[in-house]
């Protein structure tokens, strides 16, 4: 989380409704908008301060986690009912898997459905889910991989490393809604092209900016 107090409160309520025990950790990258207070109010969540940056924050959260399964959620994603149970079920069947949910954007614009269709091809056909799809795995497998590489597009590089080890990457057919703010602010076409450019540069081994 970074400056996401409002979204974090909603995510906390959604997590509190999930089945089974959860050790919820809010990895804050130095927010000044009330994120620590919002995180602490989320059903017993622990709030930790971490160096700013998604990879650094998620790695810090993973080091603090007590459970055998890690589920990485961006603060502007809203976990759907039954998500935690689906994670446990998949990892019981496939302990070496790196899992994710189906990408979904909040809002009713037709353009968002087109973005989702493209994301489905990328993540389900080519097995390249992104971090805003709620990546999850067993803690021991994540630590054996060395965690998220602390560089831009950390999610893509973790997924690629996972696949190189011969481990499965699975996308559950359950939508995980995420905020459409970037698409609203910068435009659907511009945002989609920017993401595609970053992915192609990352896959080619070029610096990602």
Secondary structure by P-SEA (a helix, b strand, c coil): ccccaaaaaaaaaaaaaccccccccccccccccaaaaaaaaccbbbbbbccccaaaaaaaaaaaccccbbbbbccccccccaaaaaaaaaaaaccccccccccccccccaaaaaaaaaaaaaccccccccccccccccaaaaaaacccccccaaaaaaaaaaaaacbbbbbccbbbbbbaaaaaaccaaaaaaaaaaaaaaaaaccccc
